[in-house]
Amino acid sequence: MMQLITPDCYAEFASELKEMHG
């Protein structure tokens, strides 16, 4: 998935990673 992502999408992605990694 090599695509440019918007800050909003990145924020959601980052929040998910935080939950996954605790």
Buried (B, 14 or more C-beta within 10 A) or exposed (E): EEEEEEEEEEEEEEEEEEEEEE
